[in-house]
Amino acid sequence: MRGQWAADAVGLLAGYALDAWLGDPRRLHPVAGFGQAAGALERRLHPADRATRAGG
């Protein structure tokens, strides 16, 4: 249990340090890319729903 806590603490500190050092990417942010992919998949799977929402 103690080893897991230490590993979590090291991971959090490393993530914080890397984020402070590198910051967010200017292009192709992972979260934005996931949102675009999810939107494209939704449009492909539910094209009738999109037309219905746009029409009113």
C-alpha positions as a printed NumPy array, in Angstrom:
array([[  0.   ,   0.   ,   0.   ],
       [  2.774,   2.416,   0.892],
       [  4.567,   1.686,  -2.377],
       [  1.428,   2.529,  -4.364],
       [  1.085,   5.846,  -2.52 ],
       [  4.71 ,   6.69 ,  -3.295],
       [  4.264,   5.772,  -6.958],
       [  1.152,   7.967,  -7.172],
       [  2.983,  10.867,  -5.536],
       [  5.934,  10.535,  -7.914],
       [  3.575,  10.39 , -10.896],
       [  1.717,  13.497,  -9.788],
       [  4.924,  15.423,  -9.2  ],
       [  6.374,  14.327, -12.548],
       [  3.177,  15.289, -14.36 ],
       [  3.081,  18.685, -12.688],
       [  6.745,  19.341, -13.468],
       [  6.388,  18.293, -17.12 ],
       [  3.259,  20.408, -17.549],
       [  5.007,  23.435, -16.041],
       [  8.053,  22.863, -18.237],
       [  6.398,  21.941, -21.545],
       [  2.912,  23.443, -21.213],
       [  0.066,  22.542, -23.533],
       [  0.842,  21.758, -27.165],
       [  0.05 ,  24.612, -29.551],
       [ -1.411,  22.21 , -32.109],
       [ -3.12 ,  18.856, -31.861],
       [ -4.035,  18.958, -28.179],
       [ -4.991,  15.413, -27.095],
       [ -8.311,  16.427, -25.506],
       [ -9.342,  18.509, -28.528],
       [ -8.382,  15.652, -30.844],
       [-10.472,  13.2  , -28.841],
       [-13.447,  15.589, -29.002],
       [-13.12 ,  15.938, -32.759],
       [-12.874,  12.175, -33.196],
       [-15.928,  11.612, -30.968],
       [-17.9  ,  14.225, -32.915],
       [-16.96 ,  12.664, -36.249],
       [-17.965,   9.216, -35.   ],
       [-21.285,  10.551, -33.693],
       [-22.047,  12.266, -37.02 ],
       [-21.251,   9.04 , -38.843],
       [-23.345,   6.829, -36.563],
       [-26.34 ,   9.184, -36.187],
       [-26.711,  11.286, -39.368],
       [-30.549,  11.463, -39.043],
       [-30.314,  12.852, -35.509],
       [-28.1  ,  15.679, -36.737],
       [-30.569,  16.631, -39.484],
       [-33.463,  16.559, -37.017],
       [-31.679,  18.836, -34.531],
       [-30.689,  21.32 , -37.238],
       [-34.24 ,  21.555, -38.555],
       [-35.87 ,  22.414, -35.304]])
